[in-house]
Amino acid sequence: MASALTEKLSRLVKEMRGQARITESNVQDMLREVRMALLEADVALPVVRDFIARVKEKALGQEVVGSLTPGQALVGIIHKELAATMGAGVSDINLAAQPPAVILMAGLQGAGKTTTTAKLAKLLIDKRKKKVLTVSGDVYRPAAIEQLKTVTKQAGAEWFPSTPDQKPLDIARAALDYAKKHYFDVLLVDTAGRLAIDEALMREIQELHAALNPVETLFVVDAMQGQDAVNTARAFKEALPLTGIVLTKMDGDSRGGAALSVRTVTGAPIKFAGVSEKIDGLEVFDAERHAGRILG
Ligand code: GDP
């Protein structure tokens, strides 16, 4: 599938040799192939349309310099545009707040919030030498609280206890109070997810956001979710001022088109990529490399 695109593009590139300019006629076939590739990579259709229109506008009439053919020049433009779209914005984690810097984790159930919370705790301890506290506001799944306890221990961070009979808002306030009293640099707040978007969930996380005033509100989304990621992203963006995205399960075999969709829909920078189930499986998102993966 991926190699098919590269093959098709190189064939079209060959056909375009000897033309000095990217024109309406030679750009059309190339863009059709790229459109197919983006759809195969599970980028949402409206996002694909938008992207292709932007590339076409940039490419048309462009002089082709040096030894490049129009085809090669177009491939360059597409790659650059894809990387720029996904990589625009600040990508480092922001801790610029009166300590504790609060990081709120949002997303659907199964997206990888709890795992990512612990991975992020480990990263902040190892790379930034921070004192990190985690807490779970997921009172609907008792196993979720235990799960956070286990992975927090693996990360070497401290876990703040909570129980299913408490209200998420009370848990969050108590954790914040504890973090202040004990001089934690960062408080990571894991929240409840649902299998699908629902109003009660959104209201709850909005209340948490208002009470905690987090410096980062990270939207955690499964890269394997493909087309569905767009609707989820839109709902979370409408409910919360998202400051960043974490794409999980990038070690799966999806081409990762969700990155382009989610970035476009939310406008928030993609900060991290989850690349394994393990505690150290979190990487800073590399837009350049990911553009290559999407295009195949
Ligand atoms: P939550 O419901 O959003 O808290 O999701 P969890 O953190 O419980 O993760 C759901 C499942 O996805 C678990 O089995 C995790 O081990 C797995 N998972 C999370 N992130 C990744 C990742 O980056 N790669 C892989 N392969 N699995 C992941």
Residues whose N, C-alpha, C, O or C-beta is under 5 A from the ligand:
A	BS01	GDP	L108 Q109 G110 A111 G112 K113 T114 T115 T116 G193 T248 K249 M250 D251 G274 V275 S276 E277 G281
